[in-house]
Structure formats: structure tokens, C-alpha cells
Amino acid sequence: MEQGIDQFEVAFEQEAALERQRRAQLRQRAAARSRAREIQSTEKRGTVGFGLLLVALTLTVVVVTVVMFETLAWLMA
């Protein structure tokens, strides 16, 4: 009888240790997924920001060029 209880306790301790290990792995996987999502989000924001910067610079070049030639035409007239 005593041996059966001892075996049950050992099995319970082993199962508890395995469960702790599984929970730790799940936490690590969740943290890795969170970091991956954060990196992906940061890259996406950077790409959008770069696109907006490119559009703003192009628009600035067009406006300055048009104003420059309009001013030149006005001065020559």
C-alpha cells in the first residue's frame, strides 16, 4: 500500500514538473510571437513613413519648379 502511494506521489511530481515546463515553453513562444508582431508593425510604420516622405519631397520639387518658372516668366515679361 505504501509503495502504491509513493509511486503515485512520484508520478504526480513528474507530471507537475512536465506541466511547469510546458507552461514555460508556452510563455516563451507567446513572448516570441509578441516580439515578432512588434517588429513587423514597426517595419510597416517605417515603410509608410518613408512613402509619405517620398510623396512630400516630390510634391515640394514640383511646386518649387512651377513657382520658379512662373517667377522667371513674370520677370522676363
N, C-alpha and C positions, 0 to 999 in steps of 0.2 A: 504493500500500500504506500509506504513511504517513498519507494523508488518511483512509483507512478506519479506522485505529486512532484518529486524532484524533476522528472522528465518533463512534466507539464510546465513547471517554472522555467526550465532551460529553454524549452520551445517558445514560451511566451516572451522571454528576454530576447531570443534571437529574432522573433517576429517584430518586436518593438524596435530593435536595432535596425532591421531592414526598413521598417516604416519611417524611422528618422532619416535614414539615408535617402529614401525615395522623396521625402519632403524637401530635403536639402537640394537634391537634384532638380526638383520642380521649381524651387525658388531661384536657382541659378539659371535655369532655362528661361524663366519669366524675366529675370533681370537682363539676360542677353537679348531677348526679344524687344524689351523696352529700349535698350541702348540702340538696337538696330533701327527701330521706328524713329527714335530721336535723330539719329544720323541721317536717315532718309528724309525726314522733314526739314532738317537744316539744309541739306543739299537742294531740296526743291525750292526752299525760300531763296537760296543763293542764286539759283538759276532764274527765278522770276525777277529778282532784283537786278541781275545783270541784264536781262531783257529790257526792263524798264529804263535802265541807264543807257543802253544802246539806242532805244527809241528817243529818249530825251536829247542825247547828243546829235542824232541825225536830224531831229527837228530843229535844234539850235543851229546847225550848219546850214540848213535850208533857209531859215528865217534870216540869218546874218547875210547869206549870199544875196537873197532877194532885196533886202534893205540896202546893201552895199551898191548893187547895180541900179536900184531906183534913185539912190542919192547921187550916184555918178551921172545918171541920165538927167537928173534935175540940175546938177551943176554945169553940165555941158550945154544945156538948152539956153 
